Amino acid sequence: MVFPIIPLYSQDPENILREKPYLSLTAQALLDAEKLPFSSIKAFVSQNDGSLFFSSVLVKSSSLLADDNVVDLLNNGVSTLFLQDKTYANHLIEEVGVPSERITLLEGSVYTTQFGIKGKFSLDSIIPAEKLQADTLSDALLSAAKTDRADGLYTTLVVDNYERCLGLVYSSKESIKQAIEKQVGVYFSRSRNEIWVKGLTSGNTQKLLSIQFDCDGDALKFVVVQEGRNASFCHLDTESCFGQFKHGLASLERLLQQRKASAPEGSYTKRLFNDPALLDAKIKEEAEELTEAQTKSELSWEAADLLYFSLAKLVANDISLSDVESNLHMKHLKITRRKGDAKPKFVEKKKENANPVSVSGSSNGSSVESLKLGVIDSKNKEDVEKALSRPIQNTSQIMHLVNPIIENVKKNGDKALVEYAAKFDGVKLGNPVIEAPFPEDCFEGLTAELKEALDLSMENVRKFHVAQLQKSTMQVETQPGVLCSRFARPIEKVGLYIPGGTAVLPSTALMLGIPAQVAQCREIVFASPPRKSDGKISPEVAYIAHKVGASKIVLAGGAQAVAAMAYGTETVPKVDKILGPGNQFVTAAKMYVQNDTQALCSIDMPAGPSEVLVVCDEEADVDFVASDLLSQAEHGVDSQVILLGVQLSNKKVGEIQAAVRQQAISLPRVEIVTKCIAHSSIILCDSYDEAFSVSNQYAPEHLILQIKNAANYVKLVDNAGSVFVGAYTPESCGDYSSGTNHTLPTYGYARQYSGVNTSTFQKYITAQSVSPEGLQNIGHAVMSVAKVEGLDGHRNAVKIRMGKLGLLPPDFE
């Protein structure tokens, strides 16, 4: 419902609004085309589009505006035309093409509008702006407002300038008058029975933008801008009385504004604000990636990235989302449309890319002729920092997609898993779980050669992980008579997630399943997406599940698999810990359940895209180096590949680039490799010490040492998931068959996390045994500390025992 009066501007509207800013609280304006020139009307509407949602023009005669001027106004922010002549209205609709809802026609003594707002303006509610005072607005508002409350208060919804609900309050006649007069948030406090000026004591003030009615006129809406100390509305210091808002565009704008003011010098965010060329390049890069995205998740992910950098440019130039929304509002009002063709340079680019040039040996037509790694000198700290920066992972954005999936699985169990298998995997499942012993058809297609390879790999992994198993109880006598011990116990139920998206990964199944079996976990549950071809599990994964004694295989991937194992369903047992890599949705779901006390489920580690850092010198075999880089690059376009070259000649760098191109041509996943290598780098270092300093700073998932006397340099490694020492130790060996585990910390988490090992599947319990002698030795210390902490029950538990043993003096208190 509209404000009950509409100001009519017939002279100098800008100056009147400047002298009477409270007029903007109506969010309405009617401009008299008989008294104001066309240019003045157009300028006023454009300048006040953000504050005046409903700007209209009063046209008493068809001679006042040319048809082109009418279209121009309606295309540039004017909501409707207030007309008195029906014939003129029909001319504009039928001959000029003005939509009928953009005409507000006088019928009797009432103008009825149907565009933007639905309301009626009687002739006596149209009041010259120069005659309006603050109390005029208050009186008009109160005369139209309704309340059925015994205390006479008006229910008031408070929203911010993005229409996000801040809270529900109450207004009195006096508070409304003060709010209009001061143009700030003023309400009535029922608990204190007094006028409440928002922020008077807390500092969290409000600027009042507009006041509106609901459709029945029995509730008010205050539109405000949160200002002051921390711009929170609630007394609990949250943005609204319903908690914090979702991390959408408005929250991102606020975060970027804070970072613009306070981001540390040299940080990536500060560079974005200080380097317009870098920011423009990122926007173009993300726009291109959005055009190349295919799946729903890719499109939403790339769109979010583009919005992030676009908003960064707005903030860098002091442009707000409100400015953008005003522009969108104006575009929405347009009654004529552009032709809609793209600029020629982009059309031409599209034609060029429509038929990519094939490279000899490439089966999929991808071009790698220009493929090469960027070359950076380690002295250029800014470029090194950029090269080592990981892709931004915005888990909060992903959670908006993950949360509904988790809630659906919690509520509907197996039914939800079947639903998601159909939606995401395109298969119809009768039962989402395969029970052990697994049917013979699960192993169809498994060759003897592959079984032998898997058996060898499993045995090597078993040997290495059995050696890690702590079998004895550790005992330490800390004082005579005080014996402390520590012993390991297996985590009872574990859920192992085996990815199955762009590649089937039986190696992950054995890397997780073998140590779980070695640790003697009582129940092992596998989860892996069903094959899109037939809805079955891959035979390699089934074989390993059988060999490690898994009780079940859950035919599910993504967040739904994690939720099923974390909370349990009719057929999926609830587990105590979930392990295994996955995409961004799997990672977000794992982080969610780890922090949900209802799940009581831990995870192995945070995860990001796979990565490798290779250190090489002049003696390194360029083919070996290239193969190690490419073996990691084929994981995904967001994988990271870094080469640290120690004292490399230009000739050696060129040979490495050529080897990378030549080997990439023959790889089936060449398209993924090409995109990965495009954002990968060679960093030239002056010494081995410098190279290892850079490596420790990066903390890679995989660290490969292709340098002379490589074993001598392992002592310099402080941060890495796993190290591959020497020219004949490719990362592939660790991925499959050497014996070490390939489930490793990524994204720099190697600084504080270990890779999966036997103890990952165990927890450690401590015990202590105290004899009378021991109690005599530590009892007084226990009682002293308990007394300081004010925990008399703790102190008394020792005091009673020592008293009965005769270890306390008679007068001890």
C-alpha positions in Angstrom: 0.0 0.0 0.0 1.3 3.4 -0.9 2.0 6.4 1.4 -1.4 8.2 1.8 -0.2 11.4 0.1 2.0 12.1 -2.9 4.1 15.2 -3.1 3.5 17.3 -6.3 6.6 19.1 -7.5 5.8 22.1 -9.7 8.9 24.2 -9.2 12.6 23.5 -8.5 12.1 19.9 -7.2 15.8 19.3 -6.3 15.9 22.4 -4.1 12.6 21.5 -2.4 13.8 18.0 -1.6 17.1 19.3 -0.3 15.3 21.7 2.1 12.7 19.1 3.0 14.5 15.7 3.0 11.6 14.1 5.0 9.6 14.2 1.7 11.7 11.2 0.5 10.1 9.1 3.3 7.0 8.8 1.1 9.3 7.2 -1.6 6.9 9.0 -4.1 7.0 12.0 -6.3 4.6 13.5 -8.9 6.2 16.0 -11.3 4.1 18.5 -13.1 4.9 18.5 -16.8 3.0 21.8 -17.2 5.3 23.7 -14.9 8.6 21.8 -15.2 10.7 21.5 -18.3 11.3 18.0 -19.8 15.1 18.1 -19.0 14.4 19.1 -15.3 12.0 16.2 -14.9 14.4 13.7 -16.4 17.3 14.9 -14.3 15.4 14.8 -11.1 14.1 11.2 -11.7 17.6 10.0 -12.6 19.2 11.6 -9.5 16.7 10.3 -7.1 15.9 6.9 -8.5 17.5 5.2 -5.4 15.3 7.0 -2.9 12.0 7.6 -4.8 10.7 4.2 -5.8 7.6 5.6 -7.4 8.2 8.7 -9.6 5.4 9.8 -11.9 4.7 12.7 -14.2 1.4 14.6 -14.3 0.5 15.4 -17.9 -2.7 17.4 -18.0 -2.6 18.0 -21.8 -1.4 16.0 -24.8 0.5 19.1 -26.0 2.9 19.2 -23.1 5.1 16.3 -24.1 6.1 14.9 -27.5 5.6 11.2 -27.9 9.4 10.7 -28.1 9.8 12.6 -24.8 7.1 10.3 -23.2 9.0 7.2 -24.2 12.3 8.8 -23.1 10.9 9.4 -19.6 9.4 6.0 -19.2 12.7 4.5 -20.3 14.6 6.4 -17.7 13.0 5.9 -14.4 9.5 7.3 -14.6 7.0 4.8 -13.3 3.7 6.1 -14.7 2.0 9.0 -16.4 -0.9 10.6 -14.5 -3.3 11.5 -17.3 -6.8 13.1 -17.4 -7.6 12.6 -21.1 -8.7 9.1 -22.0 -8.3 9.8 -25.7 -4.6 10.8 -25.1 -4.1 7.6 -23.0 -5.5 5.5 -25.8 -3.1 7.2 -28.3 -0.1 6.5 -26.1 -1.1 2.8 -25.7 -2.2 2.0 -29.2 0.0 4.2 -31.4 3.2 4.9 -29.3 3.3 1.4 -27.6 3.2 2.5 -24.0 2.1 -0.4 -21.8 -1.4 0.2 -20.4 -0.2 -0.4 -16.8 2.2 2.6 -17.2 -0.8 4.9 -17.5 -2.5 6.1 -14.4 -5.8 7.6 -15.5 -8.1 10.0 -13.6 -11.6 8.5 -13.0 -13.9 10.8 -11.3 -11.7 12.3 -8.5 -9.3 9.4 -8.2 -6.1 8.3 -9.9 -5.7 4.5 -9.8 -2.3 3.0 -10.4 -1.5 -0.6 -11.2 2.3 -0.5 -11.8 4.9 -1.0 -9.1 2.4 -0.2 -6.4 -1.3 -0.7 -6.5 -3.1 2.2 -5.0 -5.5 5.0 -5.4 -4.6 8.7 -5.2 -7.6 11.0 -4.7 -7.1 14.6 -5.8 -7.0 15.8 -2.2 -4.1 13.4 -1.5 -1.9 15.1 -4.2 -0.4 18.0 -2.3 2.1 20.6 -3.5 5.5 19.7 -2.1 6.3 23.2 -1.0 3.3 23.1 1.3 4.2 19.8 3.0 5.7 19.8 6.5 6.9 16.9 8.6 3.8 17.0 10.7 1.6 16.9 7.6 3.2 13.6 6.7 2.7 12.3 10.2 -0.9 13.3 10.4 -1.6 11.8 7.0 0.1 8.6 8.0 -1.7 8.3 11.3 -5.1 9.0 9.8 -4.7 6.1 7.4 -3.1 3.7 9.8 -5.1 1.0 11.6 -4.5 -0.9 14.8 -6.6 -3.5 16.7 -4.2 -3.5 19.7 -5.6 -2.4 23.0 -2.5 -0.3 23.7 -2.9 1.6 20.4 0.5 0.7 19.1 1.2 0.0 15.4 2.9 -3.3 14.4 6.1 -2.2 12.5 8.3 -4.4 10.3 11.9 -3.0 10.0 13.8 -3.9 6.8 17.1 -2.7 5.5 17.7 -1.0 2.1 18.0 -4.5 0.5 14.6 -5.4 1.8 16.0 -7.9 4.4 14.0 -8.2 7.5 15.7 -6.8 10.6 13.0 -7.3 13.2 9.5 -6.7 14.4 8.9 -3.7 16.6 6.0 -1.3 17.6 5.3 2.3 16.9 3.2 4.9 18.7 1.8 8.1 17.3 4.6 10.1 19.0 7.4 7.7 17.8 6.1 8.0 14.2 6.1 11.8 14.4 9.7 11.8 15.8 10.8 9.2 13.2 9.5 11.4 10.3 10.9 14.6 11.8 14.3 13.2 12.5 14.4 10.7 9.6 15.9 8.0 11.9 14.6 4.8 13.5 12.3 5.8 16.4 10.0 3.2 17.9 8.1 2.5 21.1 9.6 0.1 23.7 6.8 -1.9 25.3 9.2 -3.3 28.0 10.3 0.2 29.1 7.0 1.9 28.2 8.8 4.8 26.5 10.0 6.2 23.1 13.0 4.2 21.8 15.4 6.0 19.5 17.4 3.1 17.9 21.1 3.3 18.6 20.9 6.1 21.2 22.7 3.9 23.8 24.2 1.1 21.6 25.5 3.3 18.9 23.8 1.1 16.2 21.8 3.9 14.7 19.5 3.9 11.7 18.8 6.3 8.9 15.2 6.1 7.9 14.6 5.9 4.1 10.9 5.4 3.7 7.7 4.3 5.5 5.1 2.1 3.9 1.8 0.4 4.7 0.9 -3.2 4.1 -2.1 -4.0 1.9 -4.6 -3.8 4.8 -3.1 -0.7 6.4 -2.6 -2.3 9.8 1.1 -2.8 9.7 3.9 -0.4 8.9 7.2 -1.0 7.2 10.3 1.1 8.0 13.0 0.9 5.4 16.3 1.9 7.0 20.1 1.9 6.5 22.0 0.3 9.4 24.7 2.7 10.6 26.8 3.2 13.7 29.2 1.0 15.7 28.7 -2.4 14.0 25.5 -1.8 12.0 23.7 -4.5 13.9 19.9 -4.4 14.7 19.5 -6.9 17.5 20.6 -6.3 21.1 22.6 -9.6 20.7 24.8 -7.7 18.1 23.5 -9.7 15.1 22.4 -8.1 11.9 18.8 -9.0 12.5 16.6 -10.3 15.4 16.6 -13.6 13.4 20.4 -13.9 13.4 23.0 -13.2 10.8 21.9 -12.9 7.1 23.0 -15.4 4.5 26.3 -14.5 2.9 24.8 -13.1 -0.2 25.7 -10.1 -2.3 24.9 -7.5 0.4 27.1 -9.3 3.0 29.9 -9.6 0.4 29.7 -5.9 -0.3 30.1 -5.1 3.4 33.0 -7.5 3.7 34.8 -6.0 0.7 34.2 -2.5 2.0 35.9 -3.6 5.3 38.8 -5.2 3.4 39.3 -2.2 1.2 39.8 -0.1 4.4 41.9 -2.6 6.4 43.4 -5.4 4.2 47.1 -5.7 4.9 49.5 -4.2 2.4 50.7 -6.8 -0.1 47.7 -9.1 0.5 45.8 -10.4 -2.5 42.7 -8.4 -1.6 44.7 -5.2 -1.2 46.3 -5.9 -4.6 42.9 -6.2 -6.2 41.9 -2.7 -4.9 45.3 -1.1 -5.7 45.8 -2.7 -9.2 42.9 -1.9 -11.6 44.6 -3.9 -14.4 44.8 -7.1 -12.2 41.1 -6.7 -11.2 40.0 -6.2 -14.8 42.0 -9.2 -15.8 40.3 -11.3 -13.1 36.9 -10.2 -14.2 37.6 -11.1 -17.8 39.1 -14.5 -16.7 36.0 -15.3 -14.6 33.6 -14.2 -17.4 35.4 -16.5 -19.8 35.3 -19.4 -17.3 31.5 -18.8 -16.9 31.0 -19.1 -20.6 32.9 -22.4 -20.6 31.1 -23.9 -17.6 28.6 -26.7 -18.4 27.1 -28.3 -15.3 24.8 -26.7 -12.8 27.5 -26.7 -10.1 30.1 -25.3 -12.5 27.8 -22.5 -13.7 26.8 -21.5 -10.2 30.5 -21.6 -9.0 31.8 -19.5 -11.9 29.0 -17.1 -11.7 29.7 -16.6 -8.0 33.4 -15.9 -8.8 32.4 -13.4 -11.4 30.1 -11.6 -9.0 32.9 -11.5 -6.4 35.4 -9.7 -8.6 32.7 -7.5 -10.2 31.6 -6.4 -6.7 35.2 -5.8 -5.8 35.5 -3.4 -8.8 32.3 -1.6 -7.6 33.6 -1.2 -4.1 37.0 -0.1 -5.4 35.2 2.7 -7.2 32.8 3.6 -4.3 29.8 2.3 -6.2 27.2 0.4 -4.1 24.9 -2.4 -4.7 22.1 0.1 -4.2 23.4 2.0 -7.2 23.4 -1.1 -9.3 19.9 -2.0 -8.1 18.7 1.5 -9.0 20.1 0.9 -12.5 18.4 -2.4 -12.7 15.1 -0.8 -11.6 15.5 1.8 -14.4 16.3 -0.9 -16.9 13.1 -2.8 -15.8 11.1 0.3 -16.5 12.2 0.6 -20.1 9.4 0.2 -22.7 11.7 -0.1 -25.7 14.4 -2.7 -26.0 17.8 -2.9 -27.6 18.4 -5.1 -30.6 20.5 -7.4 -28.3 23.4 -8.3 -30.6 26.8 -8.9 -29.1 29.8 -6.7 -30.0 31.5 -7.9 -33.2 34.8 -8.8 -31.5 33.0 -11.3 -29.2 31.0 -12.8 -32.1 34.2 -13.2 -34.0 35.9 -14.8 -31.0 33.0 -17.2 -30.8 33.5 -18.2 -34.5 37.2 -18.6 -34.0 36.6 -21.0 -31.1 33.9 -22.9 -32.8 36.4 -25.1 -34.7 39.5 -25.4 -32.5 42.7 -26.4 -34.3 43.6 -30.0 -33.7 47.1 -30.9 -32.6 48.7 -34.0 -34.1 48.1 -36.9 -31.8 45.2 -35.4 -29.9 42.0 -37.4 -30.2 39.7 -34.7 -28.9 40.8 -31.7 -31.0 42.1 -29.6 -28.1 44.7 -27.1 -29.0 48.0 -27.2 -27.0 50.3 -25.4 -29.4 50.6 -22.4 -27.1 50.6 -24.4 -23.9 53.3 -23.3 -21.5 53.9 -22.6 -17.8 54.4 -19.0 -16.7 58.0 -18.3 -15.7 58.7 -16.2 -12.6 61.8 -15.0 -10.9 61.8 -15.8 -7.2 63.0 -12.2 -6.5 59.6 -10.9 -7.8 57.8 -11.6 -4.5 54.4 -10.3 -5.7 54.3 -12.7 -8.7 55.5 -15.6 -6.5 52.7 -14.9 -4.1 50.2 -14.8 -6.9 51.6 -18.1 -8.4 51.4 -19.8 -5.0 47.9 -18.6 -4.1 45.2 -21.3 -4.2 41.8 -20.9 -5.9 39.4 -19.1 -3.6 37.1 -21.6 -1.9 33.9 -20.0 -0.7 32.3 -22.8 1.3 29.6 -20.5 2.6 28.2 -20.2 -0.9 28.3 -23.9 -1.5 26.5 -24.5 1.8 23.3 -22.9 0.4 23.2 -25.9 -2.0 24.5 -28.5 0.4 22.2 -27.8 3.4 18.9 -28.8 1.7 20.5 -32.1 0.6 21.7 -32.9 4.1 18.3 -32.0 5.6 16.5 -34.1 3.0 18.7 -37.2 3.7 18.2 -36.7 7.5 14.4 -36.5 7.0 13.8 -39.1 4.3 16.8 -41.5 4.5 17.0 -44.0 1.7 14.2 -42.4 -0.3 16.4 -39.2 -0.6 19.4 -41.3 -1.7 17.3 -42.9 -4.5 16.0 -39.5 -5.5 19.5 -38.0 -5.8 20.8 -41.0 -7.7 18.1 -40.3 -10.3 18.8 -36.5 -10.2 22.6 -36.4 -10.2 23.7 -39.8 -11.6 20.8 -40.5 -14.0 20.2 -44.0 -12.6 17.1 -45.6 -11.0 18.0 -47.5 -7.9 15.9 -50.1 -6.2 18.1 -50.2 -3.1 20.8 -47.6 -2.4 22.9 -50.1 -0.4 24.7 -53.3 -1.3 25.2 -55.6 1.6 28.2 -57.9 2.2 28.8 -60.6 1.1 28.6 -58.7 -2.2 26.9 -60.4 -5.2 29.1 -61.9 -7.9 27.8 -59.5 -10.5 29.5 -56.7 -8.6 32.9 -58.0 -9.8 32.0 -58.4 -13.5 34.6 -56.9 -15.8 37.5 -57.2 -13.2 40.4 -58.8 -15.0 43.0 -61.1 -13.5 45.7 -58.5 -14.3 44.0 -55.8 -12.4 43.3 -58.0 -9.5 46.9 -58.8 -9.3 47.8 -55.2 -9.4 45.3 -54.3 -6.7 46.5 -57.2 -4.5 50.2 -56.0 -4.8 49.2 -52.5 -4.0 47.1 -53.5 -1.0 49.8 -55.7 0.4 52.4 -52.9 0.2 50.0 -50.4 1.8 49.2 -53.0 4.5 52.9 -53.6 5.4 53.5 -49.9 5.8 50.4 -49.3 7.9 50.9 -52.4 10.1 54.3 -51.0 11.0 52.6 -47.8 12.3 50.2 -49.8 14.6 50.7 -49.1 18.3 50.1 -52.5 20.0 51.6 -52.0 23.4 50.4 -49.7 26.2 52.7 -46.8 27.0 53.3 -46.4 30.7 55.0 -43.6 32.6 55.5 -43.3 36.4 55.3 -39.6 36.9 55.8 -39.8 40.6 56.3 -42.8 42.9 52.9 -44.4 43.1 51.5 -42.5 40.2 51.3 -44.6 37.0 50.0 -42.9 33.8 49.3 -44.9 30.6 48.1 -44.4 27.1 46.7 -47.0 24.7 45.0 -47.1 21.3 41.5 -48.3 20.4 40.0 -48.4 16.9 37.3 -46.0 15.9 34.3 -48.4 15.8 32.5 -47.4 12.7 34.1 -45.5 9.7 32.6 -44.3 6.5 35.0 -44.2 3.5 34.0 -41.9 0.6 35.3 -43.1 -2.8 34.9 -40.4 -5.6 33.5 -41.5 -8.9 33.0 -38.3 -10.9 35.5 -37.5 -13.7 37.5 -40.7 -12.8 36.9 -44.0 -11.0 39.4 -44.1 -8.0 39.8 -47.6 -6.7 43.2 -46.5 -5.3 41.3 -44.3 -2.8 39.3 -47.3 -1.7 42.5 -49.3 -0.8 44.2 -46.3 0.7 41.3 -45.8 3.1 40.2 -49.4 3.5 43.5 -51.0 4.3 44.5 -48.8 7.3 40.9 -49.1 8.6 41.2 -52.9 8.5 44.7 -52.7 10.1 43.4 -50.5 12.9 40.6 -53.2 13.4 37.7 -50.8 13.0 34.6 -52.9 13.7 32.5 -51.7 10.8 33.7 -50.3 7.5 31.2 -48.6 5.1 32.0 -47.6 1.6 30.2 -44.9 -0.3 30.7 -44.2 -4.0 28.5 -42.9 -6.8 26.8 -45.6 -9.0 28.0 -45.8 -12.6 25.8 -43.8 -15.0 25.8 -46.6 -17.5 24.1 -49.3 -15.4 23.7 -48.0 -11.9 26.2 -50.5 -10.4 29.4 -50.0 -8.4 32.7 -50.2 -10.3 34.1 -53.8 -9.9 37.5 -52.5 -8.7 35.9 -50.7 -5.7 33.7 -53.7 -5.0 36.7 -56.0 -5.0 38.6 -53.8 -2.5 35.5 -53.5 -0.3 35.4 -57.3 -0.2 39.1 -57.6 0.6 39.0 -55.1 3.5 35.8 -56.5 5.0 33.5 -53.7 4.3 29.9 -54.4 5.5 28.1 -52.2 3.0 28.6 -50.1 -0.1 26.4 -47.1 -0.3 25.5 -46.2 -4.0 25.7 -42.5 -3.5 28.1 -39.6 -4.1 28.3 -35.9 -3.1 26.8 -34.4 0.0 24.0 -37.0 0.1 26.6 -39.8 0.7 28.2 -37.8 3.5 24.9 -37.1 5.2 23.8 -40.8 4.9 26.9 -42.0 6.7 26.9 -39.1 9.3 23.3 -39.5 10.4 22.3 -43.0 9.2 19.3 -44.1 7.2 17.1 -47.2 7.2 19.9 -49.2 5.6 23.1 -47.1 6.1 24.6 -47.3 9.6 25.6 -44.1 11.3 29.4 -43.9 11.4 31.8 -42.2 13.8 34.2 -40.8 11.3 34.1 -40.0 7.6 37.2 -40.1 5.4 38.0 -39.6 1.8 38.5 -36.8 -0.8 35.7 -35.4 -3.0 34.5 -32.3 -4.8 33.5 -29.0 -3.2 30.1 -30.4 -2.2 31.6 -33.4 -0.5 34.1 -31.1 1.3 31.3 -28.7 2.4 29.2 -31.6 3.7 32.1 -33.1 5.6 32.8 -29.7 7.3 29.1 -29.3 8.1 28.6 -32.7 9.8 31.9 -32.3 11.7 30.5 -29.2 13.4 27.0 -30.6 14.0 26.7 -32.1 17.5 23.6 -34.0 16.3 25.9 -36.0 14.0 28.7 -36.7 16.5 30.9 -37.5 13.5 34.5 -36.4 12.8 36.3 -36.2 9.5 39.9 -36.8 8.3 40.9 -33.3 7.2 39.8 -30.3 5.2 40.3 -30.6 1.5 40.9 -28.6 -1.6 42.0 -29.2 -5.2 44.9 -31.7 -5.8 48.4 -30.1 -6.1 52.0 -30.9 -6.8 55.3 -29.0 -6.3 58.3 -30.3 -8.1 61.9 -29.1 -7.3 64.4 -29.7 -10.1 67.8 -28.6 -11.1 69.9 -28.4 -14.2 70.6 -32.2 -14.1 67.0 -33.2 -14.0 65.5 -35.2 -16.9 63.1 -32.9 -18.6 60.8 -35.8 -19.6 60.6 -36.9 -16.0 59.8 -33.4 -14.8 57.1 -32.9 -17.5 55.5 -36.2 -16.7 55.3 -35.4 -13.0 53.7 -32.0 -13.7 51.1 -33.5 -16.2 50.2 -36.5 -13.9 48.9 -34.0 -11.4 47.5 -31.5 -13.9 45.1 -34.2 -15.3 43.2 -34.3 -12.0 41.2 -31.2 -12.7 41.3 -27.7 -14.1 41.6 -26.3 -10.6 44.6 -28.5 -9.7 47.8 -26.7 -9.0 51.1 -27.5 -10.6 54.3 -25.6 -9.4 57.8 -26.2 -10.6 60.7 -24.7 -8.6 63.8 -24.6 -10.8 67.1 -24.3 -9.0 69.7 -22.4 -11.1 68.0 -23.4 -14.3 69.4 -22.1 -17.6 67.0 -20.6 -20.2 67.8 -23.6 -22.4 66.6 -26.0 -19.7 63.4 -24.0 -19.1 62.7 -24.2 -22.9 63.3 -27.9 -22.9 60.9 -28.5 -20.0 58.2 -26.3 -21.7 58.6 -28.4 -24.9 58.4 -31.7 -23.1 55.2 -30.6 -21.3 53.6 -29.7 -24.7 54.8 -32.9 -26.4 53.5 -35.2 -23.6 50.2 -33.3 -23.2 49.3 -34.0 -26.8 49.0 -37.7 -26.2 47.0 -37.6 -23.0 43.2 -38.4 -23.2 42.5 -35.7 -20.6 44.4 -33.1 -22.6 41.6 -30.5 -22.3 41.8 -30.6 -18.5 45.6 -30.6 -18.6 45.7 -27.6 -20.9 43.5 -25.5 -18.6 45.4 -26.5 -15.6 48.9 -25.7 -17.1 47.6 -22.3 -18.3 47.5 -21.1 -14.7 50.7 -23.0 -13.5 54.1 -21.6 -13.0 57.9 -22.2 -13.1 59.6 -20.2 -10.3 63.3 -19.7 -10.8 65.3 -20.0 -7.6 68.9 -19.1 -7.0 69.6 -21.8 -4.5 68.3 -25.1 -3.0 67.7 -23.4 0.3 65.6 -20.7 -1.3 63.6 -23.4 -3.2 62.8 -25.3 0.0 61.9 -22.1 1.7 59.3 -21.4 -1.0 58.1 -25.0 -0.9 57.6 -24.9 2.9 55.7 -21.6 2.5 53.4 -23.3 0.0 53.1 -26.6 2.0 52.2 -28.8 -1.0 50.2 -32.0 -1.0 52.8 -33.7 -3.1 56.5 -32.7 -3.1 58.8 -34.2 -5.7 62.5 -33.8 -5.5 64.2 -34.2 -8.9 67.6 -32.8 -7.8 71.1 -34.1 -7.3 71.5 -36.0 -4.0 67.8 -35.6 -3.3 67.8 -37.6 -0.1 70.2 -35.2 1.5 67.6 -32.4 1.2 64.6 -34.2 2.9 65.8 -32.7 6.2 64.9 -29.2 4.8 61.2 -30.3 4.3 59.0 -28.9 7.1 55.6 -28.7 5.4 54.4 -31.3 2.8 51.8 -34.1 2.6 54.2 -36.6 1.1 57.7 -36.4 -0.4 58.9 -38.3 -3.5 62.7 -38.5 -3.4 64.8 -38.8 -6.5 64.3 -39.0 -10.2 62.8 -42.5 -10.2 60.1 -41.8 -7.6 57.1 -40.4 -9.5 54.1 -39.3 -7.4 52.1 -42.0 -9.2 53.9 -44.7 -7.1 52.6 -43.1 -3.9 49.2 -42.8 -5.4 48.9 -46.6 -6.0 51.5 -49.1 -4.9 54.6 -48.0 -2.9 52.8 -48.3 0.4 52.5 -44.8 1.7 49.0 -43.3 1.8 47.8 -40.9 -0.9 45.0 -39.3 1.1 46.9 -36.1 1.9 46.3 -32.6 3.2 45.8 -30.0 0.4 45.3 -26.2 0.2 48.3 -25.6 2.6 46.8 -27.7 5.4 50.1 -29.7 5.4 51.2 -27.1 7.8 49.0 -28.6 10.5 47.6 -31.9 9.3 49.1 -35.3 8.5 48.0 -37.5 5.7 45.8 -40.5 6.4 47.7 -43.2 8.4 46.8 -46.0 10.8 46.3 -43.7 13.7 43.7 -41.8 11.7 41.4 -44.7 12.4 42.3 -44.9 16.1 41.7 -42.8 19.1 43.9 -42.8 22.2 42.8 -43.3 25.7 44.8 -42.4 28.8 44.5 -44.0 32.2 46.1 -43.4 35.6 46.5 -45.5 38.7 47.3 -43.7 42.0 48.5 -45.7 45.1 48.4 -44.3 48.7 52.0 -43.4 48.2 51.2 -41.6 45.0 48.3 -39.7 46.7 50.7 -38.6 49.3 53.1 -37.3 46.6 50.5 -35.3 44.5 47.5 -34.9 46.8 48.5 -31.5 48.3 49.2 -30.1 44.8 45.7 -31.2 43.6 44.0 -29.6 46.6 45.9 -26.4 46.2 45.0 -25.9 42.6 41.4 -26.9 43.2 41.1 -24.4 46.0 42.4 -21.6 43.7 39.8 -22.5 41.1 37.0 -22.6 43.7 36.1 -26.2 43.0 35.7 -27.5 46.5 34.2 -30.8 45.3 37.4 -31.6 43.5 39.5 -30.7 46.6 37.2 -32.7 48.9 37.6 -35.9 46.7 41.3 -35.9 47.6 41.0 -34.6 51.1 38.7 -37.4 52.2 41.0 -40.1 50.9 44.1 -38.5 52.4 42.3 -38.1 55.7 41.3 -41.8 55.9 44.9 -42.7 55.1 46.2 -40.5 57.9 48.1 -38.3 55.5 46.6 -35.0 56.8 47.4 -33.2 60.0 44.5 -33.1 62.6 43.9 -29.4 62.1 43.9 -29.5 58.2 41.1 -27.5 56.7 
